Amino acid sequence: MQQKHSKDVFQVSSEDVLEQLFNELFREYEHRLYVFALKMLKSDAIAKDVIQDVFLKLWMIRYRLSEIENISSFLHKLVANRVVDYLRTAAGDQRKKAYLWQQMVKASQTATEDQLVDKEFHTIIHRAIEQLPAQRRAVYILSKAEGRRRKEVASILNISPNTVRNQLAKAIESIATYVKRNSVG
């Protein structure tokens, strides 16, 4: 009986060898690299992401694995670089968050200050209106607060439209003077 030797039976592709080498490197270094990343990052999830990124990069350069002299140093360097990248990005994000928070607080304070100023201003105007003589106050309120026309105000108060005009002018002048004297800043 003649024995046939087939090269096909024992032929292994270079892709299979690279995949097997990658799997062995993963099994040997994955836990060590994870612990290394975890010590620096203090986060299980982020350390796992870093290790996943590193092994993804290793898979992408699997054809050049034979060129790497010290795989342990190489992998630790990849992890360290990825950790630094993550920390740099996180620090930048923290600065952005801090800046945005400061801007929001500042805007809130400004809005609150503006509201206080508006409230104070309205209080001063209200006091100024209260200090007007009765007829002048009535003319001002009917005209400015209620938005009535001069003839309508005249009819309601039983005075002439010219008196309404004069009383309104004097009311505005008195209010402006009062506000100037009593406003802060």
C-alpha positions as CSV (number, residue, x, y, z in Angstrom):
1,M,0.0,0.0,0.0
2,Q,1.4,3.3,-1.0
3,Q,1.1,6.2,1.3
4,K,0.2,9.6,0.0
5,H,1.6,12.7,1.6
6,S,-0.6,15.7,1.2
7,K,0.8,19.1,1.9
8,D,-2.8,20.4,2.2
9,V,-3.5,18.5,5.4
10,F,-0.8,20.1,7.4
11,Q,-0.7,23.5,5.7
12,V,-1.5,26.3,8.1
13,S,-2.1,29.8,6.8
14,S,-0.2,32.8,8.2
15,E,-3.5,34.4,9.2
16,D,-4.2,31.4,11.4
17,V,-0.8,31.7,13.0
18,L,-1.3,35.4,13.6
19,E,-4.7,34.8,15.1
20,Q,-3.4,32.1,17.4
21,L,-0.5,34.4,18.5
22,F,-2.9,37.2,19.1
23,N,-5.1,34.9,21.3
24,E,-2.1,33.8,23.3
25,L,-1.0,37.4,23.9
26,F,-4.5,38.3,24.9
27,R,-4.7,35.5,27.4
28,E,-1.2,36.2,28.8
29,Y,-1.4,40.0,29.1
30,E,-5.1,41.0,29.4
31,H,-5.4,40.7,33.2
32,R,-2.0,42.3,33.9
33,L,-2.7,45.2,31.6
34,Y,-6.2,45.6,33.1
35,V,-4.7,45.8,36.6
36,F,-2.1,48.3,35.4
37,A,-4.9,50.5,33.8
38,L,-7.2,50.1,36.8
39,K,-4.4,51.4,39.2
40,M,-4.1,54.6,37.2
41,L,-7.8,55.2,36.3
42,K,-9.6,53.9,39.4
43,S,-12.5,52.8,37.3
44,D,-13.3,49.3,36.3
45,A,-15.3,50.2,33.2
46,I,-12.8,52.7,31.9
47,A,-9.9,50.3,32.5
48,K,-11.8,47.6,30.5
49,D,-12.4,50.1,27.7
50,V,-8.7,51.0,27.6
51,I,-7.7,47.3,27.4
52,Q,-10.2,46.7,24.7
53,D,-8.8,49.6,22.7
54,V,-5.2,48.4,23.2
55,F,-6.0,44.9,22.0
56,L,-8.0,46.3,19.1
57,K,-4.9,48.3,18.1
58,L,-2.8,45.1,18.5
59,W,-5.2,43.2,16.3
60,M,-4.9,45.9,13.6
61,I,-1.1,45.7,13.6
62,R,-1.0,41.9,13.9
63,Y,1.0,41.6,10.7
64,R,3.9,43.6,12.3
65,L,4.0,41.6,15.6
66,S,7.2,39.9,14.5
67,E,8.9,43.4,14.4
68,I,8.2,44.1,18.1
69,E,11.2,43.1,20.2
70,N,9.6,43.3,23.7
71,I,5.9,42.7,23.5
72,S,5.4,43.3,27.3
73,S,6.9,46.8,27.1
74,F,5.1,47.5,23.9
75,L,1.7,46.6,25.4
76,H,2.4,48.5,28.7
77,K,3.4,51.5,26.6
78,L,0.1,51.3,24.6
79,V,-1.9,51.1,27.8
80,A,0.0,54.0,29.4
81,N,-0.5,56.1,26.3
82,R,-4.2,55.3,26.1
83,V,-4.6,56.1,29.8
84,V,-2.9,59.5,29.3
85,D,-5.1,60.2,26.3
86,Y,-8.2,59.4,28.4
87,L,-7.1,61.5,31.3
88,R,-6.2,64.4,29.1
89,T,-9.6,64.2,27.4
90,A,-11.4,63.9,30.8
91,A,-9.4,66.8,32.2
92,G,-10.4,68.9,29.2
93,D,-14.0,67.9,29.6
94,Q,-13.8,68.8,33.4
95,R,-12.4,72.2,32.5
96,K,-15.2,72.7,29.9
97,K,-17.8,71.6,32.5
98,A,-16.3,73.9,35.1
99,Y,-16.3,76.8,32.7
100,L,-19.9,76.2,31.6
101,W,-20.9,75.9,35.2
102,Q,-19.2,79.2,36.1
103,Q,-21.0,80.8,33.1
104,M,-24.3,79.5,34.2
105,V,-23.8,80.6,37.8
106,K,-22.7,84.1,36.5
107,A,-25.7,84.3,34.2
108,S,-28.0,83.2,37.1
109,Q,-26.5,85.8,39.4
110,T,-26.8,88.5,36.7
111,A,-30.4,87.5,36.1
112,T,-31.1,87.6,39.9
113,E,-29.4,91.0,40.2
114,D,-31.3,92.3,37.2
115,Q,-34.6,91.1,38.8
116,L,-33.7,92.8,42.1
117,V,-32.8,96.0,40.3
118,D,-36.1,95.8,38.3
119,K,-38.0,95.1,41.5
120,E,-36.3,98.0,43.3
121,F,-36.9,100.3,40.3
122,H,-40.6,99.4,40.2
123,T,-40.9,100.0,43.9
124,I,-39.3,103.4,43.6
125,I,-41.7,104.3,40.7
126,H,-44.7,103.0,42.7
127,R,-43.6,105.2,45.7
128,A,-43.2,108.2,43.3
129,I,-46.7,107.7,41.9
130,E,-48.1,107.4,45.4
131,Q,-46.6,110.8,46.3
132,L,-48.3,112.6,43.4
133,P,-51.3,114.8,44.2
134,A,-54.6,112.9,43.8
135,Q,-55.7,114.3,40.4
136,R,-52.2,114.0,38.9
137,R,-51.9,110.4,40.2
138,A,-55.3,109.6,38.7
139,V,-54.3,111.1,35.3
140,Y,-51.0,109.2,35.3
141,I,-52.6,105.8,36.3
142,L,-55.5,106.1,33.8
143,S,-53.2,107.3,31.0
144,K,-50.0,105.2,31.5
145,A,-51.0,102.2,33.6
146,E,-54.4,101.6,31.9
147,G,-53.4,103.0,28.5
148,R,-56.4,105.2,28.1
149,R,-56.5,108.1,25.6
150,R,-56.4,111.7,26.7
151,K,-60.1,112.4,25.8
152,E,-61.2,109.3,27.7
153,V,-59.2,110.3,30.8
154,A,-60.6,113.8,30.6
155,S,-64.1,112.5,30.4
156,I,-63.6,110.1,33.3
157,L,-62.1,112.8,35.6
158,N,-64.4,115.5,34.2
159,I,-61.5,117.7,33.3
160,S,-60.3,119.2,29.9
161,P,-57.9,117.2,27.6
162,N,-55.4,120.1,28.0
163,T,-55.5,119.6,31.8
164,V,-54.9,115.9,31.3
165,R,-51.9,116.7,29.1
166,N,-50.4,119.2,31.6
167,Q,-51.0,116.9,34.6
168,L,-49.5,114.0,32.8
169,A,-46.4,116.1,31.9
170,K,-46.0,117.2,35.5
171,A,-46.5,113.6,36.8
172,I,-43.8,112.3,34.5
173,E,-41.4,115.1,35.6
174,S,-42.2,114.4,39.3
175,I,-41.7,110.7,38.9
176,A,-38.4,111.2,37.1
177,T,-37.1,113.5,39.8
178,Y,-38.2,111.1,42.5
179,V,-36.4,108.2,40.8
180,K,-33.2,110.2,40.3
181,R,-33.2,111.1,44.0
182,N,-34.1,107.7,45.3
183,S,-32.4,105.2,43.0
184,V,-29.2,103.4,44.2
185,G,-26.1,103.5,42.0
